[in-house]
């Protein structure tokens, strides 16, 4: 079973500034250093079209309580973020993430839309936990964590632009 959710966050900068940040290797280096409790790494980055392959560590303590008892150590996450060109104050992209050694995956279709001096981030997310009998119970917990993660990511984009404008 897969759990779907729609998440929205606002970045208080125009779409051009947001897209410029996402097109920067420096932004992605900043994000993997600051998005979680443990720093990650940018495995690869391409600015046009945007593709960032990120290796991150998800501390066991950051997991939903219902999941912590099922894992013995921190989880290694591979996240691939892609965005197409900016056109008509919008861009679309995809995020795919897999947890190494665990039957958990996450994907999202992402839209960034300029609304004047702000940018709206919309993510149509799917979380899949392939654990018999437990997947349906755990997926909403993981989806809740993903929503919090996207909110933190929007805040990081905003802070990076503010600090580097």
The 8 nearest C-alpha neighbors of each residue, nearest first, counted from 0:
[[1, 135, 127, 2, 134, 128, 129, 138],
 [0, 2, 127, 126, 125, 3, 138, 128],
 [3, 1, 126, 125, 138, 139, 127, 0],
 [4, 2, 125, 124, 1, 126, 5, 123],
 [5, 3, 124, 123, 6, 125, 2, 142],
 [4, 6, 123, 122, 124, 7, 3, 121],
 [5, 7, 122, 121, 146, 4, 123, 8],
 [6, 8, 121, 120, 122, 5, 9, 119],
 [7, 9, 120, 119, 150, 153, 121, 10],
 [10, 8, 119, 118, 120, 11, 117, 153],
 [9, 11, 118, 12, 157, 117, 153, 119],
 [12, 10, 117, 9, 118, 157, 116, 13],
 [11, 13, 117, 116, 10, 118, 16, 14],
 [14, 12, 116, 117, 15, 16, 118, 113],
 [13, 15, 113, 17, 118, 16, 18, 88],
 [16, 14, 18, 13, 17, 19, 88, 113],
 [15, 17, 19, 14, 18, 13, 20, 12],
 [18, 16, 14, 20, 19, 15, 21, 13],
 [17, 19, 21, 15, 20, 16, 14, 22],
 [18, 20, 16, 22, 17, 21, 15, 23],
 [21, 19, 17, 23, 22, 18, 26, 16],
 [20, 22, 18, 23, 19, 17, 26, 27],
 [23, 21, 46, 19, 20, 49, 18, 24],
 [24, 22, 25, 20, 26, 21, 19, 46],
 [23, 25, 27, 26, 28, 44, 22, 46],
 [26, 24, 28, 23, 27, 29, 20, 30],
 [25, 27, 29, 23, 24, 28, 20, 30],
 [28, 26, 30, 29, 24, 25, 31, 41],
 [27, 29, 25, 26, 30, 31, 41, 24],
 [30, 28, 26, 32, 27, 31, 25, 33],
 [31, 29, 27, 33, 32, 34, 28, 26],
 [30, 32, 39, 28, 33, 29, 34, 38],
 [33, 31, 38, 29, 30, 39, 34, 28],
 [32, 34, 30, 31, 35, 29, 38, 36],
 [35, 33, 30, 31, 32, 152, 151, 36],
 [36, 34, 37, 33, 38, 57, 32, 31],
 [35, 37, 38, 58, 34, 33, 57, 61],
 [36, 38, 35, 56, 39, 58, 57, 32],
 [39, 37, 32, 31, 33, 35, 36, 40],
 [40, 38, 55, 31, 54, 32, 56, 37],
 [39, 41, 54, 53, 31, 42, 55, 38],
 [40, 42, 53, 43, 52, 28, 54, 27],
 [41, 43, 52, 53, 40, 54, 44, 51],
 [44, 42, 52, 41, 51, 45, 53, 50],
 [43, 45, 51, 50, 52, 24, 46, 41],
 [44, 46, 50, 49, 47, 51, 48, 43],
 [45, 47, 49, 22, 48, 44, 50, 23],
 [48, 46, 49, 45, 22, 50, 84, 83],
 [47, 49, 83, 46, 50, 82, 84, 45],
 [48, 50, 46, 47, 82, 81, 45, 22],
 [49, 51, 81, 45, 80, 44, 48, 52],
 [50, 52, 44, 80, 79, 43, 53, 45],
 [53, 51, 79, 43, 42, 78, 41, 44],
 [52, 54, 41, 78, 42, 77, 40, 51],
 [55, 53, 77, 40, 39, 76, 41, 42],
 [54, 56, 39, 76, 75, 53, 77, 57],
 [57, 55, 75, 74, 76, 37, 58, 39],
 [56, 58, 74, 73, 75, 59, 55, 76],
 [59, 57, 73, 60, 61, 56, 74, 62],
 [58, 60, 73, 61, 62, 72, 67, 57],
 [59, 61, 58, 62, 67, 63, 73, 64],
 [62, 60, 58, 59, 63, 57, 36, 64],
 [63, 61, 59, 60, 67, 64, 66, 58],
 [62, 64, 66, 65, 140, 67, 61, 141],
 [63, 65, 67, 66, 62, 68, 60, 61],
 [64, 66, 63, 67, 68, 137, 140, 69],
 [65, 67, 64, 63, 69, 68, 62, 70],
 [68, 66, 64, 69, 70, 65, 62, 59],
 [67, 69, 66, 70, 65, 64, 71, 59],
 [68, 70, 67, 66, 71, 65, 72, 64],
 [71, 69, 67, 68, 72, 66, 59, 73],
 [70, 72, 69, 73, 68, 67, 59, 74],
 [73, 71, 70, 59, 74, 58, 67, 57],
 [72, 74, 58, 59, 57, 56, 75, 71],
 [73, 75, 57, 56, 76, 58, 72, 98],
 [76, 74, 56, 99, 98, 55, 57, 73],
 [75, 77, 98, 55, 97, 54, 56, 99],
 [76, 78, 54, 97, 96, 53, 55, 98],
 [77, 79, 96, 53, 95, 52, 76, 54],
 [78, 80, 52, 95, 94, 51, 53, 96],
 [81, 79, 94, 51, 50, 93, 78, 52],
 [80, 82, 50, 92, 93, 49, 94, 51],
 [83, 81, 92, 49, 91, 48, 93, 90],
 [82, 84, 48, 91, 90, 92, 49, 85],
 [85, 83, 90, 86, 48, 82, 47, 91],
 [84, 86, 90, 89, 88, 83, 87, 18],
 [87, 85, 88, 89, 84, 90, 83, 91],
 [86, 88, 89, 85, 90, 113, 112, 84],
 [89, 87, 113, 86, 112, 14, 85, 90],
 [90, 88, 112, 111, 86, 87, 85, 113],
 [91, 89, 85, 111, 110, 83, 84, 86],
 [92, 90, 110, 109, 82, 83, 111, 89],
 [91, 93, 82, 109, 81, 108, 83, 110],
 [92, 94, 108, 81, 109, 107, 80, 95],
 [93, 95, 80, 107, 106, 79, 81, 108],
 [96, 94, 106, 79, 78, 105, 93, 107],
 [97, 95, 78, 105, 77, 104, 106, 79],
 [98, 96, 104, 77, 76, 103, 99, 105],
 [97, 99, 76, 101, 103, 75, 100, 104],
 [100, 98, 75, 101, 76, 97, 74, 77],
 [99, 101, 98, 102, 74, 75, 103, 97],
 [102, 100, 103, 98, 99, 97, 74, 104],
 [101, 103, 129, 128, 130, 104, 100, 98],
 [104, 102, 128, 101, 127, 98, 97, 129],
 [105, 103, 97, 127, 96, 126, 98, 128],
 [104, 106, 126, 96, 125, 95, 127, 97],
 [107, 105, 95, 125, 94, 124, 96, 126],
 [108, 106, 124, 94, 123, 93, 122, 109],
 [107, 109, 93, 123, 122, 92, 124, 94],
 [108, 110, 122, 92, 93, 121, 91, 107],
 [111, 109, 91, 121, 90, 120, 112, 92],
 [110, 112, 120, 90, 89, 119, 91, 118],
 [113, 111, 89, 119, 118, 88, 110, 114],
 [112, 114, 118, 14, 88, 115, 13, 117],
 [115, 113, 117, 118, 116, 112, 119, 13],
 [116, 114, 117, 113, 13, 118, 14, 12],
 [115, 117, 13, 12, 114, 11, 118, 113],
 [118, 116, 11, 12, 13, 114, 115, 10],
 [119, 117, 113, 10, 14, 112, 114, 13],
 [118, 120, 9, 112, 111, 8, 10, 121],
 [119, 121, 111, 8, 7, 110, 9, 118],
 [122, 120, 7, 110, 109, 6, 119, 111],
 [121, 123, 109, 6, 108, 5, 124, 107],
 [122, 124, 5, 108, 107, 4, 109, 6],
 [125, 123, 107, 4, 3, 106, 122, 5],
 [124, 126, 3, 106, 2, 105, 107, 1],
 [127, 125, 105, 2, 1, 104, 138, 142],
 [126, 128, 1, 104, 103, 129, 105, 138],
 [129, 127, 103, 134, 102, 130, 138, 126],
 [130, 128, 102, 134, 127, 131, 103, 0],
 [129, 131, 134, 133, 128, 132, 102, 135],
 [132, 130, 133, 134, 129, 135, 128, 0],
 [131, 133, 134, 130, 135, 136, 129, 137],
 [134, 132, 136, 130, 131, 135, 137, 128],
 [135, 133, 128, 130, 137, 136, 129, 138],
 [134, 136, 138, 133, 137, 0, 132, 139],
 [137, 135, 133, 134, 138, 139, 140, 132],
 [136, 138, 134, 140, 135, 139, 133, 141],
 [137, 139, 141, 140, 135, 136, 134, 2],
 [140, 138, 142, 141, 137, 143, 2, 136],
 [141, 139, 143, 137, 138, 142, 63, 144],
 [140, 142, 144, 138, 143, 139, 145, 137],
 [143, 141, 139, 145, 144, 140, 138, 126],
 [144, 142, 140, 146, 141, 145, 139, 147],
 [143, 145, 141, 147, 142, 146, 148, 140],
 [146, 144, 148, 142, 143, 147, 149, 141],
 [145, 147, 143, 149, 148, 144, 6, 142],
 [148, 146, 150, 144, 145, 149, 151, 143],
 [147, 149, 145, 151, 146, 150, 152, 144],
 [150, 148, 152, 146, 151, 147, 153, 145],
 [149, 151, 147, 153, 152, 148, 8, 154],
 [152, 150, 154, 148, 149, 153, 155, 147],
 [151, 153, 149, 155, 154, 150, 148, 156],
 [152, 154, 156, 150, 155, 151, 10, 149],
 [155, 153, 151, 157, 152, 156, 158, 150],
 [156, 154, 152, 158, 157, 153, 159, 151],
 [157, 155, 153, 159, 154, 158, 160, 152],
 [156, 158, 154, 160, 155, 159, 10, 161],
 [159, 157, 161, 155, 160, 156, 162, 154],
 [160, 158, 162, 156, 161, 157, 163, 155],
 [161, 159, 163, 157, 158, 162, 164, 156],
 [160, 162, 158, 159, 164, 163, 157, 156],
 [163, 161, 159, 160, 164, 158, 157, 156],
 [162, 164, 160, 161, 159, 158, 20, 26],
 [163, 160, 161, 162, 159, 16, 20, 158]]
